[in-house]
Amino acid sequence: MIKIRRSLSTKLSLGIILLSMPIFFIAVGALFTQSRHIIRNEAVGRANSVLSTTMQRVSRNMMTIETATNANSWQITRYLRPDSILALTHRIVKLNPHMDGCSISMEPDVFPEYGRYFSAYSVRENKDYRNAGENAKDSVSTVVEEQYEYFEKVWYTSPRDLNGPCWAVYFDEEDSLALTLDGMIASYGQPIYDDEGRFIAVISTDLSLLRLSNIIGEEKPYPHSYFLMLDQEGRYYINPDSALLFTHTIFDNTDPAKQADLIAMGHEMTAGKQGNMVVKIDGEECLVCYQPVPGTTWSLALVCPDSDVLSGYHKLTKIVTMLLALGMLVILILCRRAVAHAITPIHQLLRKTKSIARGDIEVHIPYSSRIDAVGCLQNSFATMLQSLNFHMGSVRFASEETQRKNEELVEATRLAEESDRQKTAFIQNVTHQIRTPLNIIMGFAQVLRDMGDNNNVSDDEMKSVTSTLDHNAKLLYRLVSMLFDSSETGQAEELNSERLDHVSCNEVARESLGYLKTHYPNVKIQLQSELADDFMIQTNHLYLMRCLREVLYNAAKYSDGEHVEIHISRHDQTIRFVIQDTGKGIAEADRELMFKFFTKVDDLSEGLGLGLPLAKRHAQNLGGDLKLDESYRDGCRFIIDIPFN
């Protein structure tokens, strides 16, 4: 151990290896992780491609059966005779190699000579479905089925109850009738009605799920991949384990704690969704791609075991692991030889001392735990450099602190000047805004006094004078109220107010419109509400009304006065008031300042710069918010959201 600690080349070799190994292994791990991800994505694409191709093949077969059934159903009512119906079922099966059987089952007593039951059934007797197709050598047998209660069979009741064509699946037990298709059957049924619209029969064409399974299994992306088909309840229609068909569902014997992924996939498939998942089936992780079968409530899935999908990846992992072990050993040997002939740490220390001699005291010499001479020399230089840096740092700190305080003083001076400028501008603005209505009130007061001496004043003149006085008094009251609300006392009063009023949304909007009419009687405002008049919310009536009327006041003042609208609707847990107008709108450069108190875009315009800031504060104190809809281009549209409680 002492020898290794004194050998600089050995310590450097081991240090380089230990430092490089984490980076190397992280890089290799990232490469393998990305490779696994790429292989998984390629497998998803490959499986989805095979699944889509298979789905098209299945859809083509099913569509062929549907077309043949629909094209021949009209002949039943035209040739409504037992021999014609037997011949029709025989011809349908004979001319359609994708079809395994066809039955035309009549309602009770349609043919009195046959009594209550009459069902003509033709079946293809070729049992080798792997060779079934257009050139299949098979024969078609046609019989009148034995009398049984076919009216209760799903292939009969489904189209009858749905009053239209549909697919149904049922299990045809062997030897249950004289002539059957053994196993599970997919049947396409169509209800038949006579010329008077009465239901008289069901024509159903059969496709053996064994044939369908062979069609589906013609193409597989991996050696051990297989297909599953489920109905809307999760029953297996196609499964490699034939014992599960029709009698078991995907949810049977599943442990929710250990097989949550399988249950989730089952719900996805029974819901008719399309996608892919990694699911553990029979203890093995599998990639499952699934999609619904068009025109049915079934879902088809392609299962690809991970052992197939990642087989090449696992082989590559073993090879790379062995190469890594060998490579690290070779690197260690070569590194040891290279460090032995490399520049020693003394040369590095020499370069640092030269830098210090040139005035570069930013050089860092760390302390060493070595017990050799190089370590002691390095520690001595490190102590010297630390002492020098301490004194230089003290000088630098004092200089930086002085500069920081000077900058703070400059900034404080600038803020004081800006505050003084804003105070002067605000006082001038308030003086101007209050002086105008006061002058008008004083002038018209003089007019009223003069009118008192004149007995010839008309009612219209008196009404005009009092209307002007009332309008300016309201303007003055509004300015004073806004100044009070913007003060600390007004804000504290608002925050301490209780939200216990039961407020009708439509009524508070009408009150706000009534207030606006007193200032702008000629403005046309349209109120639209999706709420009933008796719809109430629990909030503060006063501040909700102040919020609405400030936004309406701005809309009336800056719009064309012809197209001001207020919409009231319900959104989730809030009531939304949308106030929009047609006008010049608000420029994008001014939108950041529109909710700032005492800020006006135009210093010569009417107002104190308090309307929108107060409206937003009212909305926020009520638990909601006020915001501008920036997507609206024809003017301004403000949205006020107020919670129910």
Residue pairs with C-beta under 8 A, 6 or more apart in sequence:
4 10
4 11
5 11
5 370
5 371
5 372
6 371
6 372
8 344
8 345
8 372
8 374
9 336
9 339
9 340
9 342
10 336
10 339
12 339
12 342
13 332
13 335
13 336
13 339
16 335
16 339
17 328
17 331
17 332
17 335
20 331
21 328
28 320
28 324
32 317
32 320
35 313
35 316
36 310
36 313
39 309
39 310
39 312
39 313
40 287
40 309
43 221
43 287
43 304
43 309
44 276
44 287
44 289
46 221
47 221
47 225
47 276
47 287
47 289
47 302
47 304
48 276
48 289
49 221
50 219
50 220
50 221
50 302
51 289
51 290
51 291
51 300
51 301
51 302
52 291
53 219
54 215
54 216
54 218
54 219
54 227
54 300
54 302
55 291
55 293
55 294
55 300
57 215
57 216
57 218
58 212
58 215
58 216
58 293
58 300
59 293
59 294
59 295
61 98
61 207
61 212
61 215
62 167
62 186
62 188
62 207
62 293
62 295
62 296
64 96
64 98
64 99
65 96
65 98
65 99
65 188
65 205
65 207
66 165
66 188
66 295
68 92
68 95
68 96
68 99
68 205
69 92
69 102
69 165
69 188
69 190
69 203
69 204
69 205
70 165
70 190
72 88
72 91
72 92
72 203
73 190
73 192
73 203
75 84
75 88
76 85
76 88
76 104
76 192
76 201
76 203
77 192
77 193
77 194
77 195
77 200
79 85
79 88
80 110
80 194
80 200
82 111
82 113
82 114
82 118
82 120
82 144
85 104
85 106
85 120
86 120
86 122
86 142
86 144
87 142
88 104
88 120
89 102
89 103
89 104
89 120
89 121
89 122
89 142
90 122
90 140
90 142
92 99
92 102
92 122
92 205
93 99
93 100
93 101
93 102
93 122
93 123
93 124
93 140
94 122
94 140
96 205
97 132
97 133
97 134
97 135
97 136
98 133
98 207
99 124
99 205
99 206
99 207
100 123
100 124
100 181
100 185
100 206
100 207
100 208
100 211
101 121
101 122
101 123
101 124
101 181
101 185
101 205
101 206
102 121
102 122
102 203
102 204
102 205
102 206
103 119
103 120
103 121
103 122
103 145
103 203
103 204
103 206
104 119
104 120
104 192
104 201
104 202
104 203
105 118
105 119
105 120
105 145
105 150
105 156
105 201
105 202
105 204
106 118
106 119
106 200
106 201
107 199
107 200
107 201
108 116
108 117
108 151
109 115
109 116
110 118
110 200
110 201
111 118
114 144
115 147
116 147
117 145
117 147
117 148
117 150
118 144
119 144
119 145
119 150
120 142
120 143
120 144
120 145
121 142
121 143
121 144
121 145
121 179
122 140
122 141
122 142
122 143
123 140
123 141
123 179
123 180
123 181
123 206
124 132
124 138
124 139
124 140
125 138
125 139
125 140
125 141
126 132
126 136
126 137
126 138
126 139
129 208
129 210
129 211
129 214
130 214
132 138
132 211
141 179
143 178
143 179
145 177
145 178
145 179
146 177
146 178
148 177
150 156
151 157
153 170
154 168
154 169
154 170
155 168
155 170
155 185
155 187
155 189
155 202
155 204
156 189
156 202
156 204
158 166
158 168
158 189
159 165
159 166
159 168
159 189
159 190
159 191
159 202
159 204
160 191
160 199
160 202
163 191
164 190
164 191
165 188
165 189
165 190
165 191
166 188
166 189
167 186
167 187
167 188
167 189
167 295
167 296
167 298
168 186
168 187
168 189
169 184
169 185
169 186
169 187
169 209
169 231
169 237
169 246
169 298
170 184
170 185
170 187
171 183
171 184
171 185
171 246
172 180
172 181
172 182
172 183
172 184
172 185
173 180
173 182
174 180
174 182
181 206
181 208
183 208
183 209
183 210
184 208
184 209
184 210
184 237
184 245
184 246
185 206
185 207
185 208
185 209
186 206
186 207
186 208
186 209
186 212
186 237
187 204
187 205
187 206
187 207
188 204
188 205
188 207
189 202
189 203
189 204
190 202
190 203
190 204
191 199
191 201
191 202
192 199
192 200
192 201
192 202
192 203
193 199
193 200
194 200
209 229
209 237
209 238
209 245
212 229
212 238
213 227
213 238
216 227
216 229
216 238
216 300
217 226
217 227
220 226
221 302
221 304
222 304
222 305
222 308
222 309
223 308
224 305
224 307
224 308
225 302
225 303
225 304
225 305
225 308
226 240
226 302
226 303
227 238
227 300
227 301
227 302
227 303
228 236
228 238
228 239
228 250
228 300
228 301
228 303
229 236
229 237
229 238
229 239
229 293
229 298
229 299
229 300
229 301
230 236
230 237
230 249
230 250
230 266
230 269
230 270
230 298
230 299
230 301
231 237
231 270
231 297
231 298
232 270
232 272
232 297
232 298
233 249
233 270
234 249
234 250
234 251
234 266
234 269
234 270
235 246
235 247
235 248
235 249
236 244
236 245
236 246
236 248
236 249
236 250
237 245
237 246
237 298
238 245
238 300
239 245
249 266
250 262
250 265
250 266
250 269
251 263
251 266
254 262
254 263
256 263
259 280
261 277
261 278
261 279
261 280
262 279
262 280
262 281
264 277
265 277
265 279
265 288
265 290
265 301
268 275
268 277
268 290
269 290
269 292
269 299
269 301
270 299
272 292
272 297
272 299
273 290
273 292
274 290
274 291
274 292
275 289
275 290
275 291
276 287
276 288
276 289
276 290
277 287
277 288
278 285
278 286
278 287
278 288
278 306
279 285
279 286
279 288
280 286
281 288
281 303
284 305
284 306
284 307
285 305
285 306
286 303
286 304
286 305
286 306
287 303
287 304
287 306
287 309
288 301
288 302
288 303
288 304
289 301
289 302
289 304
290 299
290 300
290 301
290 302
291 299
291 300
292 298
292 299
292 300
293 299
293 300
344 374
345 374
345 378
346 374
346 377
349 365
349 374
349 377
349 378
349 381
352 363
352 365
352 381
353 381
355 363
356 363
356 385
361 385
361 388
361 389
361 392
363 385
364 385
365 378
365 381
365 382
365 385
366 378
366 382
367 378
367 379
367 382
368 374
368 375
368 378
368 379
368 382
369 375
370 376
370 378
422 598
425 603
426 598
426 608
429 600
429 603
429 608
429 609
430 479
430 483
430 608
433 479
433 606
433 607
433 608
434 476
434 479
436 472
437 472
437 473
437 475
437 476
437 479
438 472
438 476
440 468
440 469
440 472
441 469
441 472
441 473
441 476
444 465
444 468
444 469
444 472
445 469
447 465
448 465
448 469
451 457
451 461
451 462
451 465
471 518
471 519
474 518
474 519
475 519
479 608
482 608
482 610
482 611
482 614
483 608
483 610
484 490
485 491
485 494
485 546
485 610
485 614
486 597
486 598
486 610
486 613
486 614
491 617
494 543
494 617
494 618
494 621
495 621
497 540
497 542
497 543
498 540
499 538
499 539
499 540
499 622
499 623
499 645
500 538
500 540
501 538
501 539
501 540
501 541
502 536
502 537
502 538
503 536
503 537
503 538
503 539
503 541
503 544
504 533
504 534
504 535
504 536
505 529
505 531
505 535
505 536
505 537
505 568
505 575
505 577
506 527
506 529
506 531
506 532
506 533
506 535
506 568
507 533
508 541
508 544
508 545
508 548
509 527
509 529
509 548
509 566
509 568
509 577
510 527
511 545
512 545
512 548
512 549
512 552
513 525
513 527
513 552
513 566
515 545
515 549
516 523
516 525
516 549
516 552
516 553
516 556
517 523
519 553
519 556
520 553
520 556
520 557
520 561
522 561
523 556
523 559
523 561
523 564
524 561
524 562
524 563
524 564
525 552
525 556
525 564
525 565
525 566
526 564
526 565
526 566
527 565
527 566
527 568
528 565
528 566
528 567
528 568
529 567
529 568
529 569
530 567
530 568
530 569
530 570
531 568
531 569
531 570
531 575
537 575
537 642
537 643
537 644
537 645
538 644
538 645
539 622
539 623
539 642
539 643
540 622
543 618
543 621
543 622
544 618
544 622
544 642
546 614
546 615
546 618
547 615
547 618
547 619
547 622
547 626
547 640
548 566
548 577
548 579
548 640
550 611
550 612
550 614
550 615
550 618
551 579
551 611
551 612
551 615
551 626
551 638
551 640
552 564
552 566
552 579
553 611
554 611
554 612
554 636
555 564
555 579
555 580
555 581
555 583
555 636
555 638
556 564
556 581
557 606
558 581
558 583
558 584
558 636
559 581
559 582
559 583
559 635
559 636
560 581
560 582
560 583
562 582
563 581
563 582
563 635
564 579
564 580
564 581
564 582
565 578
565 579
565 580
565 581
566 577
566 578
566 579
567 576
567 577
567 578
567 580
568 575
568 576
568 577
568 578
569 575
569 576
569 578
570 576
571 641
573 643
573 644
574 624
574 641
574 642
574 643
574 644
575 641
575 642
575 643
575 644
576 639
576 640
576 641
577 639
577 640
577 642
578 629
578 637
578 638
578 639
578 640
579 637
579 638
579 640
580 629
580 632
580 634
580 635
580 636
580 637
580 638
581 635
581 636
581 637
582 634
582 635
583 635
583 636
584 635
585 632
585 633
585 634
585 635
585 636
586 594
586 601
586 628
586 636
587 601
590 601
591 628
591 630
593 599
593 601
594 601
594 612
594 628
595 612
595 613
595 616
595 626
596 609
596 613
597 609
597 610
597 613
598 608
598 609
598 610
599 609
599 613
600 607
600 608
600 609
612 626
615 626
615 640
616 625
616 626
619 625
619 626
619 640
619 641
619 642
620 626
622 642
622 643
623 642
623 643
624 640
624 641
624 642
624 643
625 640
625 641
626 638
626 639
626 640
627 638
627 639
628 636
628 637
628 638
628 639
629 637
629 638
629 639
